Amino acid sequence: MLAFIQTGGFFMWPLMACSILTLAIILERFWTLRKASVAPQGLLSEVMTRLRDDRMTLDYIRSMQSKAGLSSIFAAGLLNSKHGRSAMKESVQDAASHVIHELERFMNTLGTIAAIAPLLGLLGTVVGMIKVFAVLMENGAGNTALLAGGISEALLTTAAGLGVAIPALIFHRFFSRRIDVLVVTMEQQSSKLIDALHGERDKSGVAQ
């Protein structure tokens, strides 16, 4: 591996750093963006059951507030539910903005790596070809070892750049789609909770 990097020249080192960072982000995002952690399936049912049975306590809401994802959104809404539908909806939206920001963490970094890795590879290719032409000018075409070294450096950086960029781009699209699905799920669940707490009250107010 070290020989591969040394053969590729200087630009293999930043590409190696990009590959390590990409792997770390991918693993972290897989762990963070689990649906069971962000939007647990039975959370709304549990909250509604507690509300129906009058078992919703401040300690339970605080415990939800300390968690990530939908739990913290529900906690923000429940803490402001007594102030009316608009206040509850506004608190839910504020909490959701923070949650979405956390879900999108490192996504810009992953997208940047997908964009710059091929450019680093291309830059390494250009530098390698410059070395090839410099050898041709000084020694002619007879020094095949130096020519092969320059060509090898050019090809390796191109391959390394694409090898880093392609997985980064694939997982950036994959995680972006997963975030979209999670956001839609949380919006639907939050709307159901707001409607359950204030829907009937609003209807009765309109009727009067």
N, C-alpha and C positions, 0 to 999 in steps of 0.2 A: 504493500500500500504506500509506504514512504517512497519507494523507488518510483511508483506511478506518479506521485505528486511532484517529486524532484524532476522527473522527465518532462512534466508539463510546464515547468517554469514557475515564475513568481505568481501568476494569476491563479494557479491552482490553490494557493493558500486561502485567499478570500472566498473562492468557490467551496473549499472544504469547510470554512466557517459558516457559509450560507447553508450547506447541507446539514451540518450539525444543528443549527438554529431551526431549520425547517423540520427536522425530525423531532426536536423538542416541542415545537409548537403543535405539531400534529398529535403527538401523544397527549399533551396537555389539553388540547381541544376535544379529543375523544373522551377524556375523563370528565371535563367540565360540561360538555354539551349532552350528557346522558339525559334522556327524557325522564327517567326515574328520579333524577336529582333536580332537574329544572321544573318540570311540570308533572308531578306524581299523578297517576291516573285516578286514585281514589280520594284525592285531597278535597275536591269540591263536595263529594258525598259526605265525607267526615265532618266538614264544616257545617253543612246543611243539617246534618243529624244533630250536632251539638246545639245549633241554633233552635231547632225544633224542640229539642228536649230541655232547653234552657240550661245547657251545661257549658256555654261559652264563657270562659273565665279570662281575666286579664293575664294570668300567668300563661295560659295556652296561647293567647295572641302574642305575647312577648316571645314565647318559644318559636312561634312561626316567624316573627320578625327577625330573629337571629339567623334564620336559614336563607338560602339563596332562592332565586327564581320565583315561582308562583306563590310560594308560602309567604314571602315578604310582601308581595303585592296584596294578597288577601289580608294580611295583618294591617297594612296601611289603610285599606278600605274599611275594615271592621273597627279600627280605632276612631274613624271619622264617620261611621254610619249614622250616628245619632244627630249629625248636623245637616242631614238632608241628602237627597240624591246627588245634587250638583257637587257638594263638598266631598262626598264619598268618591264620586267619579273623578274629580280632580286629584284627589290623593292617590287613587289607583293609577292614574296616568303618570303622576310624578314618580311613583315607585316603579312603574313599568319602564319609564325612560332610563332609570338607573340600572334596572335588570338588563335591558337590551344593550346598554353600554358595556356591561360586564360580559354579555354573551359575545359581543363583537371584539373583545380584547384580542390583540395579536393578529387580527384578520388583515389589517393594513400592512403589517410587517410581512405576513405570508404573501400577500399580493405584490408587495415591493420586491421580495426575493424572486418571485416568478417573473417579474419584469426585468430585473437587472442581471440575473444569472446568465441569460443568453448574451447580454451585452458584454459582460465580463469575459465570457468565452470567446466572443467575437474579437474583443480587444486583444486577448491572448493569441488569437489566430493571426491578427494583423502584425503583432510584435514578432511572432514566430516566422511569418513570411518575410518580414523586414530582415531578420537574421539570415534567412535563406538567400535573399538577394545580395546581402552584404558579403556572404561567403562566395557567391558567384562572381562578384566584382573583384574580390581580392585573390581568390585562388582558382577561379574558373570552375568548370563542372567536374573536375577530377576528384575533389575531396568529397567523396560520397558520405563519409561518416558525419561531417559537419552538416551537409545538406539534409541527411536523414534526421539528424537531431533537431534542426529547425522545423522541418515538416512535421515530425512527431509532436513537437511542442504545440504547433499550430492545431493539429488534429485533436490532440488530447484536451486542450482547453475548450474547444468547440463541443466535444462530446460531454465533457464535465459540465459545462454550462447548461446544455440541454438536459443532462441527467438530473440536475438540480431543479431546473425550471419546470419541467413537465410534471413531476409529482407535486410541486408546490402549487401549480395552477390547478391540477385535478382536485387536490384537497381544499384549496380555497373555494372552488365552486361547490364542492361537496358540503363543506361546513356552512357556506352561505345559504345553501338550500335548507340545511338542517335548522339553522337559526330562523329562517323564514317560517318554517313549519312550527317551531316552538313558539314564536311570537304570535302566530295566528291562534294556536291552541290556548295560550295564556289570555289573549283578548277575548276569546269565546267564553272561557271559564270565568273571567272577571265580569263580563257582561251578565252572565247567568247569576252570579252572586249579587250584583247590583239590582237586577230585576227581581230577584227573590226577596230582597230586603225592602225595596222601595217601589216595586211595580204595582202591588196592590194598593199601596197608600196613594200613589199618584193617580191611579184609576178612580179611587173613591173621591179624591179631591176634584177631579174633573167632573165627576157625576154631580157633585154638589154645586 
